Amino acid sequence: MWFHSCPGWSTRTCRAACLAAALAGSSPVLPAPGETIATFTRNRTNPILRGVRIGAEIAATAYGAQAVHYIPRSEAPSEQLALVDELIVNKPDALVLVPYDPKAMLAAVDRLNAAGIPVTNVSERLAGGSVVSFVGTDDYQLALSSARYLMNALAGKGNVVILEGPDNLAGSVARVRGYKDALEGFPAIKLLASKSANYARASAVDVMKSLLRSYPQIDGILAANDQMAIGAIAQLKRANRHALVIGMNASREAIELIKSGDLLGSGDYDGFLQGCLGVEIALRNLRKQAVPKELMLKPVVVDKTSYRPYELAMEQRSCPSLESITGN
């Protein structure tokens, strides 16, 4: 777990105040009294997960609650599940969960429920279990929209490759399926290869080295996340090759590459909004208010015409209300 130390403070107060300070870049301030909402995000480096935590902080503050964050040191199952044990001992009022593995976390969710900690699932959908609600982006639809955007930019012809994410994550599998299904509407576009780069920039560099050696003409690259898109762009530049690249997640780094013209666009997975809404739903449930069982965010492709709102740092954004998203 990753937190700053706050000598003399209780563990729970320390976590909430210090994480807020780290996100805001200011001195620790004691949080207001209220419900404690924990987030469990499987690592601290993924920009989507960072967005979930920041959105959770902002929403908790807006609704008079406090957020604490459980961040495993690694994605090893033993580390993930040991942190669940700690969470149960500390017993926050509710949990907003991004599972490290949608199946392996089911037993942990059962234990959380048994301990009286209601779970709101965001981002990666659990393969079952009892949860208050699921908040996420439809990976398939986002990939479908992103792929069609790239193929239209290619004027409907050319050669493309796909950089896949981990095959144990349902979201990654859905993104690849969306990419491949989009090809059906573009008969003059040929899929040369679809290879896993494990959602990692370094792996994408290695995979692209091999693909560029194997295929003299690659016109488009469909990367299932921004980190792989960034790795692909770096390797294209080293090889003095050009291709249109589209990523997914609309991360801050991706926005800079869209501005420079190196990246065509990025599907917005919006972890920030998931964190905002996950906390609001968790709090509404605690306060005996009605909540949706599922909330899927609209797919959006960010490009050079629409990136400006994404330049605002997440720490400076406000969370929209549940009603403004659902239209109710």
LINURGI-V72925 format. One record per residue. SS is DSSP state (@ for helix, = for strand, . for the rest). PSI is psi in whole degrees, 0 to 359 (* if undefined). OMEGA is omega in radians with two decimals (* if undefined). Layout:
SS/PSI/OMEGA + SS/PSI/OMEGA
//
This chain:
./152/-3.03 + ./112/3.05 + ./153/2.96 + ./155/3.09 + ./144/3.14 + ./85/-3.06 + ./136/3.06 + ./353/3.13 + ./158/3.03 + ./156/-3.12 + @/314/-3.08 + @/314/3.13 + @/320/3.13 + @/313/-3.08 + @/312/-3.09 + @/311/-3.07 + @/317/-3.08 + @/323/3.11 + @/319/3.10 + @/319/3.13 + @/319/3.14 + @/321/-3.13 + @/322/-3.06 + @/346/-3.13 + ./27/-3.11 + ./178/3.14 + ./151/3.13 + ./139/3.07 + ./135/3.12 + ./131/-3.12 + ./159/3.09 + ./152/3.10 + ./154/-3.14 + ./188/3.13 + ./151/3.07 + =/120/3.11 + =/121/3.09 + =/146/2.91 + =/145/3.04 + =/110/-3.14 + =/135/-2.83 + ./342/3.01 + ./170/-3.07 + ./356/-3.04 + ./333/-3.09 + ./127/-3.08 + @/330/3.08 + @/318/-3.14 + @/324/3.04 + @/319/3.09 + @/320/3.08 + @/315/-3.10 + @/318/-3.13 + @/315/3.09 + @/321/3.12 + @/317/3.11 + @/313/-3.07 + @/317/3.13 + @/317/3.14 + @/315/3.13 + @/318/-3.11 + @/330/-3.08 + ./16/3.04 + ./24/3.12 + ./183/3.05 + =/147/-3.12 + =/140/2.97 + =/153/-2.99 + =/128/3.09 + =/114/-3.04 + =/107/3.14 + ./150/3.11 + ./333/3.13 + ./172/3.11 + ./16/3.03 + ./135/-3.12 + @/320/-3.13 + @/321/3.13 + @/316/-3.14 + @/312/-3.05 + @/328/3.07 + @/325/-3.14 + @/329/3.02 + @/320/3.10 + @/315/3.13 + @/320/3.14 + @/317/-3.14 + @/321/3.10 + @/317/-3.11 + @/336/3.03 + ./73/2.96 + ./170/-3.12 + ./330/3.14 + =/165/-3.11 + =/135/2.94 + =/116/-2.91 + =/129/2.86 + ./106/-3.05 + ./144/3.06 + ./334/3.09 + ./121/-3.03 + ./335/3.13 + ./316/-3.06 + ./339/-3.10 + ./358/-3.05 + @/318/3.13 + @/324/3.12 + @/321/3.11 + @/320/3.07 + @/319/-3.14 + @/321/3.10 + @/315/3.12 + @/319/3.13 + @/331/3.12 + ./1/3.12 + ./25/3.12 + ./100/-3.13 + =/142/-3.02 + =/127/2.93 + =/123/-3.05 + =/127/3.08 + =/158/3.03 + ./271/3.11 + ./122/-3.08 + ./132/3.04 + ./153/-3.13 + ./3/-3.13 + ./207/3.10 + ./165/-3.13 + ./117/3.13 + ./158/3.08 + ./313/-3.06 + =/161/2.97 + =/131/3.07 + =/125/3.14 + =/183/3.05 + =/138/3.13 + ./102/-3.08 + @/321/-3.12 + @/310/-3.11 + @/323/3.11 + @/319/3.11 + @/319/3.12 + @/312/3.14 + @/317/-3.11 + @/316/-3.14 + @/317/3.12 + @/324/3.10 + @/313/-3.14 + @/318/-3.10 + @/325/3.03 + @/323/3.09 + @/334/3.07 + ./6/-3.11 + ./28/3.02 + ./18/3.12 + ./153/3.11 + =/187/-3.12 + =/135/-3.14 + =/158/3.01 + =/157/3.11 + =/133/2.98 + =/113/-3.05 + =/160/2.99 + ./193/-3.13 + ./138/-3.09 + ./359/3.06 + ./358/3.12 + ./123/-3.09 + @/324/3.14 + @/319/3.12 + @/316/3.13 + @/318/-3.14 + @/324/3.13 + @/316/3.13 + @/320/3.11 + @/319/3.10 + @/318/3.10 + @/313/-3.08 + @/322/3.13 + @/329/3.11 + @/332/3.14 + @/335/-3.09 + @/333/3.13 + @/2/-3.08 + ./78/-3.04 + ./339/-3.14 + ./3/3.07 + =/129/-3.09 + =/131/3.03 + =/113/-3.11 + =/318/-3.07 + =/154/3.05 + =/108/-3.00 + =/145/3.09 + =/134/2.96 + ./14/2.92 + ./30/3.13 + ./19/-3.02 + ./140/-3.11 + @/313/-3.11 + @/319/3.11 + @/323/3.12 + @/322/3.08 + @/313/-3.12 + @/316/-3.13 + @/319/-3.13 + @/326/3.05 + @/313/-3.13 + @/316/-3.11 + @/321/3.14 + @/328/3.05 + @/325/-3.05 + @/330/-3.02 + ./113/-3.11 + ./342/-3.12 + ./103/3.02 + ./119/-3.06 + ./332/-3.10 + =/148/3.12 + =/122/3.09 + =/103/-3.11 + =/130/-3.05 + ./357/2.88 + ./170/-3.06 + @/325/-3.12 + @/319/3.09 + @/324/3.08 + @/319/3.14 + @/318/3.08 + @/320/3.12 + @/317/3.14 + @/318/3.13 + @/318/-3.11 + @/325/3.05 + @/317/-3.14 + @/318/3.13 + @/324/-3.10 + ./0/-3.11 + ./42/3.10 + ./160/3.14 + ./138/3.01 + ./152/3.02 + =/134/-3.07 + =/135/3.02 + =/140/3.14 + =/191/3.08 + =/139/3.06 + ./342/3.13 + ./48/3.13 + ./166/-3.11 + @/319/3.10 + @/321/3.13 + @/321/3.13 + @/319/3.12 + @/322/3.13 + @/329/3.03 + @/317/3.11 + @/320/-3.10 + @/347/-3.12 + ./0/3.13 + ./331/-3.12 + ./129/-3.11 + ./317/-3.12 + =/179/3.14 + =/131/3.05 + =/132/-3.03 + ./105/3.10 + ./335/2.96 + ./65/3.04 + @/326/3.12 + @/310/-3.12 + @/324/3.09 + @/319/3.09 + @/316/3.10 + @/306/-3.04 + @/326/3.09 + @/316/3.12 + @/317/3.12 + @/316/3.13 + @/317/3.11 + @/317/-3.13 + @/318/3.10 + @/319/3.13 + @/316/3.11 + @/328/-3.10 + ./15/3.05 + ./34/3.07 + ./155/-3.11 + ./141/3.09 + ./152/3.07 + ./147/3.09 + ./334/-3.14 + =/142/3.08 + =/111/3.13 + =/129/-3.10 + =/149/-3.11 + ./134/3.11 + ./133/-3.13 + ./132/3.04 + =/120/3.14 + =/130/3.13 + ./193/-3.06 + ./345/3.11 + ./349/-2.98 + ./11/-3.02 + ./342/-2.95 + @/317/3.11 + @/337/-3.10 + @/352/3.09 + @/338/3.12 + ./125/-3.14 + ./141/-3.10 + @/326/-3.13 + @/340/-3.10 + @/1/-3.11 + ./163/3.02 + ./151/3.08 + ./130/3.02 + ./157/3.12 + ./160/3.09 + @/319/-3.13 + @/325/-3.11 + @/337/3.13 + @/318/-3.08 + @/342/-3.12 + ./9/-3.14 + ./*/*
//
